[in-house]
Amino acid sequence: MVLKKSEEETGFTRSGGELPEGWKSEFAVQLERQTALYSRLLELAREKRRILVAGPAGEEQARSLELIVREETALIARCRALEREQRALLEGLGAVDYGNPISRIPEARERCEHLCLVVQELRLLNRENGEILKRFQSYVDFTVSLLEKEAGSGTYRETGARKGTVKRVAFNRSRISRQV
C-alpha cells in the first residue's frame, strides 16, 4: 500500500496549482543526470559496434570489449538508482493532484523527449550488437565442429629415428571444449 503525504505535511493544497519550485529544479537535475548516463551508454554501444564490425577480435579488442562491459554494468546500476530516486521524487508530491507533472514543465518535456530518443537509439544498437554476437557464436560453433571432426582421428607424434614415422598417442575427442 502506498501512503500519500497529507496536505499539512506537504504544505500544498489539492488545487492543482503550480508545482513546488524546489521540486521542479530537483526533477530537472535528475533528468539531466539520467540523460547523461544514457548518452554515455549510447556512446559505449557505438564503440562496441565499431569493435565488433572491425572483424576478428584479438586480445586488444577483447580487452576493449571487457572494459566497455564493465563500464556499462556500472552505468546501468547508476541508472537504476537514479530511477528509484525519481520515483521517490514523484511520490514526494504526496496527496496533491498535479496531473502529469512532467507535462507542466516545458523544459522537462523537452528533456524527456531527448531522453526517449537516446534510449530508442540505444535499444536499437543493443539489439543489432546482439545479432552480431549471435552470428559470431554461430561461426565459432561451426569452426569448433570442423575441428572436432579433424581431431576425432586422434593425436599423433613423431617416433623413432626416422623422420616421418608417427605413432598415435591420444584418441580423446574431448580435448576441444565448447565452454567459454
Backbone as ProteinMPNN parsed JSONL, in Angstrom:
{"seq_chain_A": "MVLKKSEEETGFTRSGGELPEGWKSEFAVQLERQTALYSRLLELAREKRRILVAGPAGEEQARSLELIVREETALIARCRALEREQRALLEGLGAVDYGNPISRIPEARERCEHLCLVVQELRLLNRENGEILKRFQSYVDFTVSLLEKEAGSGTYRETGARKGTVKRVAFNRSRISRQV", "coords_chain_A": {"N_chain_A": [[0.846, -1.166, 0.0], [0.598, 2.189, -0.87], [1.485, 4.999, 0.844], [0.29, 8.256, 1.041], [1.419, 11.588, 1.451], [-0.025, 13.896, 3.722], [-1.913, 16.97, 3.21], [-1.114, 18.809, 5.088], [1.46, 17.934, 5.779], [2.862, 18.26, 3.389], [2.399, 20.879, 2.709], [0.991, 21.772, 0.584], [-1.961, 22.349, -1.363], [-4.938, 20.775, -2.654], [-5.407, 22.062, -4.997], [-4.327, 21.892, -7.496], [-2.471, 23.628, -8.382], [0.549, 25.48, -9.075], [3.554, 23.62, -9.456], [5.828, 22.796, -6.826], [8.661, 24.898, -6.548], [11.226, 23.965, -5.762], [10.903, 21.27, -6.255], [10.627, 21.221, -9.019], [13.209, 22.05, -9.874], [14.807, 20.025, -8.779], [13.797, 17.791, -10.133], [14.496, 18.49, -12.743], [17.296, 18.407, -12.568], [17.627, 15.698, -12.067], [16.665, 14.601, -14.461], [18.611, 15.571, -16.245], [20.9, 14.237, -15.297], [20.106, 11.61, -15.775], [19.845, 11.624, -18.565], [22.511, 12.12, -19.265], [23.737, 9.743, -18.342], [22.474, 7.761, -19.953], [23.221, 8.704, -22.444], [25.957, 8.263, -22.359], [25.923, 5.466, -22.219], [24.956, 5.002, -24.782], [27.112, 5.953, -26.33], [29.005, 4.011, -25.62], [27.785, 1.724, -26.678], [27.953, 2.313, -29.379], [30.746, 2.285, -29.682], [31.231, -0.372, -29.054], [29.931, -1.572, -31.221], [31.6, -0.655, -33.293], [33.957, -2.059, -32.712], [33.08, -4.731, -32.914], [32.275, -4.895, -35.592], [34.635, -4.481, -36.859], [35.984, -6.831, -37.299], [37.698, -9.997, -36.903], [38.248, -10.639, -33.516], [40.964, -9.81, -31.569], [43.327, -10.012, -28.871], [43.529, -7.378, -27.935], [41.1, -6.215, -28.8], [39.338, -7.804, -27.366], [39.971, -7.055, -24.74], [39.181, -4.381, -24.876], [36.421, -4.676, -25.302], [35.789, -5.915, -22.892], [36.321, -3.861, -21.038], [34.38, -2.04, -21.848], [32.025, -3.438, -21.244], [32.27, -3.613, -18.464], [32.101, -0.878, -17.749], [29.547, -0.325, -18.754], [27.995, -1.946, -17.053], [28.368, -0.674, -14.572], [27.234, 1.827, -15.161], [24.583, 1.123, -15.701], [23.762, 0.264, -13.188], [23.882, 2.718, -11.858], [21.908, 4.072, -13.299], [19.607, 2.652, -12.525], [19.533, 3.269, -9.787], [19.111, 6.018, -9.937], [16.609, 6.074, -11.17], [15.06, 5.006, -9.114], [15.293, 7.11, -7.284], [13.942, 9.08, -8.73], [11.343, 8.024, -8.774], [10.77, 8.196, -6.054], [10.859, 10.956, -5.783], [8.664, 11.724, -7.362], [6.654, 10.454, -5.914], [6.884, 11.957, -3.673], [5.413, 14.199, -4.078], [3.092, 13.761, -2.885], [-0.259, 13.899, -1.667], [-1.228, 15.772, -3.321], [-2.832, 16.65, -6.286], [-1.438, 17.004, -9.189], [-1.835, 16.326, -11.741], [-0.211, 15.286, -14.677], [2.922, 15.879, -13.875], [5.229, 16.268, -15.414], [4.386, 17.149, -17.893], [3.749, 19.701, -17.3], [5.98, 21.177, -17.105], [7.78, 22.809, -19.291], [10.591, 22.667, -20.111], [11.285, 20.24, -18.984], [9.707, 18.507, -20.397], [10.867, 18.709, -22.938], [13.413, 17.693, -22.348], [12.736, 15.106, -21.602], [11.764, 14.135, -24.039], [14.133, 14.203, -25.54], [15.645, 12.369, -24.047], [14.116, 10.068, -24.489], [14.607, 9.669, -27.233], [17.361, 9.076, -27.169], [17.32, 6.709, -25.654], [15.808, 5.055, -27.347], [17.513, 4.852, -29.595], [19.673, 3.609, -28.351], [18.496, 1.174, -27.599], [18.016, 0.053, -30.149], [20.679, -0.16, -31.167], [21.776, -1.923, -29.259], [20.239, -4.203, -29.765], [21.039, -4.784, -32.411], [23.8, -5.182, -31.994], [23.642, -7.454, -30.432], [22.699, -9.283, -32.347], [24.924, -9.393, -34.053], [26.765, -10.588, -32.311], [25.5, -13.074, -31.964], [25.823, -14.124, -34.519], [28.626, -14.315, -34.607], [28.929, -16.267, -32.617], [27.663, -18.442, -33.856], [29.433, -18.85, -35.971], [31.743, -19.55, -34.539], [30.843, -21.928, -33.317], [30.449, -23.502, -35.629], [33.097, -23.626, -36.612], [34.398, -24.925, -34.467], [33.082, -27.38, -34.581], [34.056, -28.358, -37.005], [36.764, -28.608, -36.327], [36.578, -30.525, -34.329], [35.844, -32.767, -35.816], [38.154, -33.136, -37.305], [39.967, -33.628, -35.243], [39.024, -35.968, -34.318], [40.212, -38.318, -35.241], [42.405, -38.746, -33.712], [45.517, -37.958, -31.979], [48.801, -37.46, -33.093], [52.323, -38.226, -32.893], [55.738, -37.735, -33.732], [57.913, -40.526, -34.044], [60.698, -42.61, -33.223], [63.865, -42.855, -34.997], [63.713, -42.246, -37.622], [62.589, -39.753, -39.785], [59.242, -38.74, -40.284], [57.992, -41.001, -39.362], [55.29, -41.894, -37.467], [53.266, -42.073, -34.485], [50.215, -42.966, -33.0], [49.046, -41.215, -30.25], [46.971, -40.29, -28.703], [43.432, -40.494, -28.302], [41.384, -38.997, -27.469], [38.488, -37.254, -27.89], [37.464, -35.167, -26.505], [39.149, -33.068, -26.148], [38.756, -30.62, -27.261], [37.023, -28.001, -26.114], [33.809, -26.595, -25.778], [33.109, -24.723, -24.023], [33.038, -21.397, -22.81]], "CA_chain_A": [[0.0, 0.0, 0.0], [1.361, 3.418, -0.962], [0.975, 6.049, 1.714], [0.498, 9.589, 0.488], [1.566, 12.605, 2.484], [-1.193, 14.756, 3.871], [-1.716, 18.348, 2.78], [-0.373, 19.507, 6.14], [2.869, 17.535, 5.709], [3.493, 18.777, 2.175], [2.22, 22.319, 2.602], [0.307, 22.042, -0.68], [-3.387, 22.056, -1.363], [-5.379, 19.986, -3.805], [-5.903, 22.989, -6.013], [-3.74, 21.619, -8.809], [-1.714, 24.818, -8.723], [1.919, 25.342, -9.556], [4.44, 22.651, -8.809], [6.816, 23.446, -5.959], [9.861, 25.286, -7.291], [12.301, 23.035, -5.41], [10.621, 20.007, -6.926], [10.935, 21.416, -10.44], [14.655, 22.074, -10.101], [15.334, 18.688, -8.476], [13.406, 16.911, -11.223], [15.308, 18.872, -13.907], [18.641, 17.878, -12.327], [17.544, 14.245, -12.234], [16.56, 14.32, -15.905], [19.924, 15.826, -16.837], [21.775, 13.125, -14.911], [19.645, 10.412, -16.479], [20.203, 11.79, -19.974], [23.969, 11.954, -19.377], [24.051, 8.319, -18.189], [22.044, 7.025, -21.14], [24.056, 9.144, -23.573], [27.232, 7.53, -22.249], [25.638, 4.09, -22.637], [24.848, 5.028, -26.242], [28.49, 6.043, -26.839], [29.633, 2.702, -25.433], [27.18, 0.806, -27.652], [28.558, 2.641, -30.679], [32.128, 1.792, -29.655], [31.138, -1.832, -29.119], [29.596, -1.871, -32.615], [32.802, -0.441, -34.097], [34.882, -3.161, -32.437], [32.503, -5.97, -33.43], [32.234, -4.867, -37.052], [36.011, -4.405, -37.353], [36.446, -8.137, -37.743], [38.114, -10.955, -35.873], [38.699, -9.996, -32.289], [42.203, -10.252, -30.963], [43.433, -9.745, -27.438], [43.26, -5.956, -27.693], [39.668, -6.0, -28.954], [38.669, -8.468, -26.247], [40.15, -6.181, -23.573], [38.33, -3.201, -25.078], [35.034, -5.088, -25.04], [35.657, -6.167, -21.454], [36.235, -2.557, -20.383], [33.075, -1.472, -22.183], [31.002, -4.159, -20.471], [32.409, -3.187, -17.067], [31.551, 0.47, -17.612], [28.098, -0.431, -18.944], [27.418, -2.522, -15.836], [28.357, 0.384, -13.551], [26.273, 2.847, -15.574], [23.233, 0.58, -15.541], [23.467, 0.316, -11.748], [23.6, 4.125, -11.54], [20.604, 4.392, -13.89], [18.572, 2.069, -11.661], [19.469, 4.067, -8.559], [18.51, 7.302, -10.292], [15.186, 5.841, -11.408], [14.435, 4.88, -7.787], [15.221, 8.471, -6.746], [12.876, 9.787, -9.439], [10.056, 7.525, -8.259], [10.587, 8.79, -4.726], [10.574, 12.373, -6.003], [7.273, 11.813, -7.815], [5.8, 10.094, -4.785], [7.011, 13.033, -2.704], [4.387, 15.222, -4.306], [2.066, 13.449, -1.898], [-1.677, 13.807, -1.993], [-1.592, 16.855, -4.225], [-3.089, 16.165, -7.635], [-0.907, 17.926, -10.187], [-1.968, 15.714, -13.059], [1.094, 14.815, -15.138], [3.821, 17.0, -13.578], [6.221, 16.476, -16.472], [3.778, 17.935, -18.965], [3.571, 21.069, -16.83], [7.294, 21.832, -17.096], [8.203, 22.744, -20.702], [11.968, 22.187, -20.288], [11.3, 18.819, -18.631], [9.09, 17.795, -21.528], [11.894, 18.646, -23.985], [14.458, 16.782, -21.884], [12.178, 13.743, -21.678], [11.736, 13.759, -25.454], [15.521, 13.905, -25.923], [16.0, 11.12, -23.374], [13.438, 8.978, -25.214], [15.343, 9.424, -28.48], [18.615, 8.414, -26.811], [17.008, 5.336, -25.233], [15.392, 4.299, -28.533], [18.707, 4.529, -30.385], [20.421, 2.636, -27.564], [17.797, -0.118, -27.728], [18.282, -0.452, -31.498], [22.083, -0.571, -31.253], [21.97, -3.126, -28.45], [19.634, -5.327, -30.493], [21.908, -5.097, -33.553], [25.038, -5.756, -31.461], [23.297, -8.823, -30.033], [22.645, -10.091, -33.569], [26.303, -9.607, -34.491], [27.347, -11.568, -31.4], [24.909, -14.38, -32.28], [26.49, -14.606, -35.741], [29.961, -14.752, -34.199], [28.79, -17.533, -31.889], [27.378, -19.48, -34.857], [30.681, -19.102, -36.68], [32.627, -20.278, -33.625], [30.299, -23.288, -33.208], [30.737, -24.171, -36.886], [34.536, -23.881, -36.662], [34.72, -25.942, -33.472], [32.593, -28.66, -35.102], [35.038, -28.813, -38.005], [37.968, -29.02, -35.623], [36.287, -31.787, -33.636], [35.893, -33.84, -36.816], [39.565, -33.36, -37.618], [40.643, -34.182, -34.076], [38.413, -37.254, -33.997], [41.038, -39.467, -35.604], [43.466, -38.92, -32.728], [46.679, -37.086, -31.996], [49.985, -38.227, -33.47], [53.613, -37.609, -32.639], [56.832, -38.379, -34.449], [58.621, -41.523, -33.228], [61.861, -43.264, -33.837], [64.947, -42.056, -35.558], [63.378, -41.864, -38.998], [61.612, -38.678, -39.933], [58.021, -39.156, -40.955], [57.381, -42.119, -38.66], [54.427, -41.342, -36.439], [52.56, -43.005, -33.622], [49.027, -42.367, -32.409], [49.255, -41.146, -28.803], [45.742, -39.913, -27.987], [42.191, -40.673, -29.04], [40.371, -38.262, -26.723], [37.795, -36.231, -28.669], [37.003, -34.102, -25.635], [40.198, -32.074, -25.974], [38.215, -29.329, -27.68], [35.913, -27.654, -25.222], [32.947, -25.528, -26.282], [32.82, -23.77, -22.942], [33.728, -20.108, -22.913]], "C_chain_A": [[0.898, 1.236, 0.0], [0.704, 4.455, -0.071], [1.289, 7.389, 1.089], [0.591, 10.577, 1.626], [0.314, 13.475, 2.525], [-0.868, 16.163, 3.399], [-0.909, 19.114, 3.81], [1.111, 19.188, 6.07], [3.57, 18.159, 4.514], [3.41, 20.286, 2.075], [1.507, 22.72, 1.325], [-1.172, 21.738, -0.532], [-3.723, 21.252, -2.602], [-5.836, 20.872, -4.95], [-5.357, 22.704, -7.402], [-2.937, 22.799, -9.303], [-0.331, 24.494, -9.234], [2.682, 24.278, -8.778], [5.42, 23.405, -7.919], [8.11, 23.707, -6.727], [11.036, 24.35, -6.999], [12.139, 21.699, -6.119], [11.002, 20.107, -8.394], [12.436, 21.343, -10.686], [15.272, 20.703, -9.822], [15.005, 17.715, -9.613], [14.237, 17.211, -12.473], [16.728, 18.325, -13.767], [18.645, 16.373, -12.559], [17.456, 13.867, -13.713], [17.892, 14.525, -16.609], [20.884, 14.682, -16.541], [21.405, 11.859, -15.669], [20.023, 10.474, -17.959], [21.702, 11.597, -20.178], [24.355, 10.479, -19.268], [23.673, 7.531, -19.444], [22.819, 7.448, -22.379], [25.403, 8.436, -23.55], [27.041, 6.063, -22.64], [25.533, 3.997, -24.159], [26.235, 5.115, -26.874], [29.195, 4.693, -26.738], [29.084, 1.68, -26.417], [27.749, 1.058, -29.045], [29.993, 2.12, -30.765], [32.149, 0.272, -29.748], [30.837, -2.267, -30.553], [30.83, -1.745, -33.488], [33.78, -1.599, -33.924], [34.369, -4.456, -33.057], [32.542, -6.023, -34.955], [33.636, -4.878, -37.644], [36.558, -5.756, -37.787], [36.872, -9.014, -36.591], [38.718, -10.246, -34.661], [39.979, -10.635, -31.794], [42.186, -9.915, -29.482], [43.071, -8.297, -27.11], [41.765, -5.657, -27.787], [38.896, -6.629, -27.797], [38.795, -7.628, -24.974], [39.262, -4.952, -23.679], [36.872, -3.533, -24.791], [34.802, -5.332, -23.554], [35.521, -4.853, -20.683], [34.878, -1.896, -20.634], [31.989, -2.129, -21.344], [31.071, -3.77, -18.995], [31.785, -1.812, -16.846], [30.033, 0.457, -17.785], [27.409, -0.94, -17.676], [27.312, -1.465, -14.74], [27.318, 1.456, -13.893], [24.83, 2.369, -15.392], [22.829, 0.591, -14.068], [23.141, 1.748, -11.328], [22.251, 4.557, -12.107], [19.468, 3.869, -13.013], [18.412, 2.866, -10.38], [18.791, 5.409, -8.827], [17.013, 7.154, -10.539], [14.43, 5.654, -10.095], [14.271, 6.258, -7.148], [14.089, 9.249, -7.415], [11.498, 9.329, -8.979], [9.749, 8.14, -6.902], [10.24, 10.276, -4.842], [9.127, 12.574, -6.445], [6.305, 11.473, -6.689], [5.806, 11.183, -3.722], [6.031, 14.17, -2.92], [3.186, 14.983, -3.399], [0.668, 13.422, -2.464], [-2.12, 14.89, -2.967], [-1.754, 16.29, -5.625], [-2.629, 17.213, -8.638], [-1.132, 17.412, -11.603], [-0.631, 15.103, -13.443], [2.093, 15.953, -14.927], [4.826, 17.284, -14.684], [5.643, 17.356, -17.574], [3.607, 19.396, -18.574], [4.885, 21.835, -16.749], [7.852, 21.734, -18.513], [9.616, 22.207, -20.9], [12.088, 20.71, -19.938], [10.729, 17.991, -19.772], [10.115, 17.632, -22.65], [13.008, 17.665, -23.601], [13.987, 15.334, -21.954], [12.134, 13.256, -23.117], [13.133, 13.396, -25.935], [15.97, 12.578, -25.32], [15.362, 9.926, -24.083], [14.152, 8.65, -26.515], [16.649, 8.683, -28.208], [18.355, 6.954, -26.47], [16.573, 4.487, -26.423], [16.589, 3.912, -29.386], [19.562, 3.489, -29.666], [19.8, 1.249, -27.68], [18.079, -0.743, -29.089], [19.718, -0.946, -31.637], [22.348, -1.834, -30.448], [21.389, -4.357, -29.136], [20.528, -5.752, -31.65], [23.235, -5.711, -33.081], [24.803, -7.193, -31.005], [23.242, -9.757, -31.226], [24.049, -10.388, -34.098], [26.964, -10.674, -33.62], [26.785, -12.967, -31.646], [25.561, -14.969, -33.531], [27.903, -15.072, -35.439], [29.905, -16.103, -33.499], [28.5, -18.68, -32.857], [28.64, -19.848, -35.617], [31.637, -19.919, -35.81], [32.157, -21.725, -33.479], [30.616, -24.108, -34.462], [32.214, -24.561, -36.96], [34.943, -24.972, -35.677], [34.249, -27.313, -33.94], [33.554, -29.226, -36.145], [36.302, -29.323, -37.334], [37.756, -30.334, -34.883], [36.347, -32.963, -34.603], [37.329, -34.181, -37.159], [40.285, -34.025, -36.455], [40.128, -35.574, -33.733], [39.268, -38.448, -34.327], [42.226, -39.646, -34.67], [44.585, -37.914, -32.897], [47.91, -37.949, -32.24], [51.247, -37.47, -33.067], [54.661, -38.417, -33.391], [57.554, -39.343, -33.511], [59.833, -42.036, -33.975], [62.845, -42.279, -34.418], [64.608, -41.555, -36.951], [62.332, -40.759, -39.011], [60.411, -39.211, -40.698], [57.354, -40.354, -40.32], [56.566, -41.548, -37.5], [53.727, -42.454, -35.668], [51.355, -42.278, -33.034], [49.193, -42.399, -30.897], [47.987, -40.779, -28.04], [44.537, -40.09, -28.898], [41.068, -39.808, -28.454], [39.766, -37.139, -27.57], [37.413, -35.033, -27.812], [38.075, -33.022, -25.409], [39.732, -30.678, -26.385], [36.983, -29.068, -26.843], [35.121, -26.498, -25.813], [32.631, -24.493, -25.204], [33.656, -22.517, -23.114], [34.038, -19.619, -21.52]], "O_chain_A": [[1.846, 1.319, 0.78], [-0.482, 4.752, -0.212], [2.415, 7.635, 0.658], [-0.079, 10.425, 2.648], [-0.312, 13.748, 1.501], [0.298, 16.512, 3.211], [-0.106, 19.976, 3.453], [1.942, 20.073, 6.278], [4.735, 18.544, 4.605], [4.251, 20.914, 1.431], [1.428, 23.909, 1.016], [-1.574, 20.956, 0.33], [-2.888, 21.073, -3.489], [-6.606, 20.421, -5.799], [-5.877, 23.227, -8.388], [-2.741, 22.961, -10.507], [-0.065, 23.408, -9.748], [2.462, 24.081, -7.583], [5.799, 24.534, -8.23], [8.593, 22.846, -7.462], [11.768, 23.984, -7.919], [13.119, 21.077, -6.529], [11.62, 19.198, -8.949], [12.884, 20.653, -11.602], [16.164, 20.267, -10.551], [15.848, 16.908, -10.004], [14.638, 16.29, -13.184], [17.301, 17.833, -14.74], [19.565, 15.838, -13.178], [18.104, 12.919, -14.156], [18.263, 13.736, -17.478], [21.596, 14.214, -17.429], [22.274, 11.129, -16.145], [20.471, 9.48, -18.532], [22.119, 10.977, -21.156], [25.21, 10.011, -20.019], [24.464, 6.727, -19.938], [23.05, 6.632, -23.271], [25.929, 8.054, -24.595], [27.893, 5.482, -23.312], [25.976, 3.014, -24.752], [26.507, 4.422, -27.854], [29.898, 4.282, -27.661], [29.836, 0.856, -26.937], [27.997, 0.117, -29.799], [30.405, 1.58, -31.792], [32.99, -0.302, -30.44], [31.427, -3.23, -31.044], [31.094, -2.608, -34.326], [34.366, -2.064, -34.901], [35.141, -5.201, -33.662], [32.811, -7.073, -35.538], [33.814, -5.244, -38.806], [37.507, -5.813, -38.569], [36.464, -8.807, -35.448], [39.579, -9.375, -34.787], [40.06, -11.852, -31.622], [41.144, -9.574, -28.922], [42.387, -8.03, -26.122], [41.223, -4.931, -26.954], [37.921, -6.059, -27.307], [37.834, -7.504, -24.215], [38.661, -4.527, -22.692], [36.172, -2.772, -24.122], [33.744, -4.997, -23.021], [34.695, -4.748, -19.776], [34.305, -1.273, -19.74], [31.127, -1.443, -20.795], [30.035, -3.616, -18.348], [31.041, -1.601, -15.889], [29.315, 1.142, -17.057], [26.365, -0.423, -17.278], [26.29, -1.369, -14.06], [26.606, 1.935, -13.01], [23.964, 3.138, -14.976], [21.682, 0.893, -13.74], [22.229, 1.969, -10.532], [21.528, 5.323, -11.47], [18.481, 4.569, -12.788], [17.293, 3.114, -9.932], [17.984, 5.873, -8.02], [16.233, 8.025, -10.153], [13.286, 6.092, -9.972], [13.239, 6.546, -6.543], [13.362, 9.99, -6.752], [10.59, 10.144, -8.814], [8.621, 8.551, -6.632], [9.418, 10.786, -4.081], [8.445, 13.48, -5.966], [5.269, 12.118, -6.529], [4.849, 11.319, -2.96], [5.843, 15.01, -2.04], [2.37, 15.877, -3.174], [0.44, 12.98, -3.59], [-3.277, 14.911, -3.388], [-0.904, 15.534, -6.095], [-3.335, 18.185, -8.905], [-0.657, 18.019, -12.563], [0.016, 14.465, -12.613], [2.117, 16.899, -15.714], [5.232, 18.431, -14.868], [6.34, 18.21, -18.122], [3.348, 20.24, -19.432], [4.903, 23.006, -16.369], [8.351, 20.678, -18.9], [9.828, 21.368, -21.775], [12.902, 19.999, -20.527], [11.221, 16.902, -20.07], [10.227, 16.559, -23.244], [13.483, 16.9, -24.44], [14.752, 14.443, -22.322], [12.433, 12.093, -23.389], [13.313, 12.41, -26.649], [16.597, 11.762, -25.995], [16.003, 8.889, -24.255], [14.29, 7.478, -26.866], [17.001, 7.759, -28.942], [19.071, 6.065, -26.93], [16.933, 3.312, -26.501], [16.679, 2.776, -29.851], [20.113, 2.589, -30.301], [20.514, 0.259, -27.843], [18.353, -1.94, -29.175], [19.95, -2.033, -32.167], [23.069, -2.72, -30.906], [21.984, -5.434, -29.092], [20.754, -6.945, -31.853], [23.735, -6.651, -33.697], [25.67, -8.051, -31.176], [23.688, -10.901, -31.138], [24.328, -11.504, -34.538], [27.646, -11.562, -34.133], [27.521, -13.949, -31.545], [25.82, -16.171, -33.593], [28.34, -16.104, -35.949], [30.732, -16.978, -33.755], [29.036, -19.775, -32.692], [28.891, -21.025, -35.878], [32.265, -20.865, -36.287], [32.971, -22.647, -33.512], [31.006, -25.272, -34.365], [32.545, -25.689, -37.326], [35.743, -25.846, -36.012], [34.939, -28.308, -33.721], [33.83, -30.425, -36.162], [36.848, -30.353, -37.729], [38.662, -31.164, -34.819], [36.844, -34.033, -34.253], [37.689, -35.351, -37.289], [41.128, -34.897, -36.666], [40.742, -36.281, -32.934], [39.07, -39.514, -33.744], [42.984, -40.605, -34.819], [44.595, -37.122, -33.839], [48.047, -39.03, -31.668], [51.241, -36.248, -32.92], [54.494, -39.609, -33.649], [57.783, -39.033, -32.342], [59.954, -41.903, -35.192], [62.682, -41.061, -34.341], [65.156, -40.551, -37.406], [61.316, -40.84, -38.322], [60.539, -40.014, -41.622], [56.237, -40.699, -40.706], [57.088, -40.814, -36.66], [53.614, -43.592, -36.122], [51.455, -41.122, -32.622], [49.447, -43.454, -30.315], [47.946, -40.948, -26.822], [44.613, -39.866, -30.106], [39.925, -39.888, -28.905], [40.457, -36.184, -27.923], [37.069, -33.981, -28.352], [37.901, -32.154, -24.553], [40.261, -29.675, -25.906], [36.021, -29.835, -26.87], [35.703, -25.527, -26.296], [31.953, -23.501, -25.469], [34.821, -22.57, -23.508], [34.621, -18.547, -21.358]]}, "name": "protein", "num_of_chains": 1, "seq": "MVLKKSEEETGFTRSGGELPEGWKSEFAVQLERQTALYSRLLELAREKRRILVAGPAGEEQARSLELIVREETALIARCRALEREQRALLEGLGAVDYGNPISRIPEARERCEHLCLVVQELRLLNRENGEILKRFQSYVDFTVSLLEKEAGSGTYRETGARKGTVKRVAFNRSRISRQV"}
